[in-house]
Amino acid sequence: MNCIISHVADLDGAFPIILGSLIFKDLETYSLELDEVEAVLRKILEENKYEKIYITDLNISEEMAEFINQDVVLKDKVMVFDHHISNLFLNRFSFIQVVDSLNGRKECGTTLFYQYLKKNFASPLLEKPCVQWLIELVRENDTFDFKPSFKEEAFKLGNLYSIYGREDFISQFLKRIKENESFTFSEVESILLKVEQERTKRYIKEKLSTMQKCIIHGIKVGICFAESHRSLLGHEMCRDESIDVAVIINVNRSVSYRANKEEVDVNDLALIYEGGGHKHAGGSPLPKDLLKIISESIFGNIEWMCEE
């Protein structure tokens, strides 16, 4: 049995699960935030029930990497496929592959895992035109590294992921890849996507109206709460020339950072808060006690009951 640990937040975290399901008959998956990986991985290693453990679009701490590196069996069991520049230093471990770009093309967790699967598993499913086309759309959607002819389709696929939700998207696209050589959006999906496009425009407009500006570590920042469309929202926030970085807080998951000025590197800011990412896109975990912090800011003095 094999397992995949992947990022819960977006399309690039979902698609490796689809690819793995095409290849492995017996597969278990874990969709996690970055700050959940360590605890889950430790438990998995203790249980010792998987032949291979693939970690995609996420990474592990240097301490965990050192622990695995000291064990010959674990070094052969765990493989990491990551594209965040904040983790490039982990490439010194043989079982970790971190690639931000290759031959001038931005990579993502999906493309790196796909390249590994193609190299090591001969499967006609991986060669299907629909798989190659979808992987390119995932890559562009995640990295904002667009080919002009693919840009609209990449946004559509991202919106479709939002419409279906993670689990339904995975099951739907796994079935469609198996049954089809090529991929097109269905008539119903095209209608839903038009509706979603208008809803997204309204959502972005509403969130922009709530943005507050401040200075964090000398950086001019715009902050808002949002649960979805963080890349599009961040792009629109950064159109405001009075800020350098867009900070989007999803109180259920994590903090996202976006920028579009060449001289600004959001990875530096994200690292301060135990996160990381790329030059113009990054993320960091939420404080563990965020619920208590928010509750106390609203209700003042609170007497918290200890759980038995």
Secondary structure, DSSP 8 states (H G I E B T S, - for coil): -EEEEEESSSHHHHHHHHHHHHH-SSEEEEEE-GGGHHHHHHHHHHHT--SEEEEES----HHHHHHHHT-HHHHHHEEEEE--GGGGGGGGSTTEEE-SEETTEE--HHHHHHHHHHHH---GGGG-HHHHHHHHHHHHHHH----TTTHHHHHHHHHHHHHH-HHHHHHHHHHHHHH-SS----HHHHHHHHHHHHHHHHHHHHHHHT-EEEEETTEEEEEEE-SS-HHHHHHHHTT-TT-SEEEEE-TTSEEEEE---TT--HHHHHHHTT-EE-SSEEEEE--TTHHHHHHHHHHSS-------
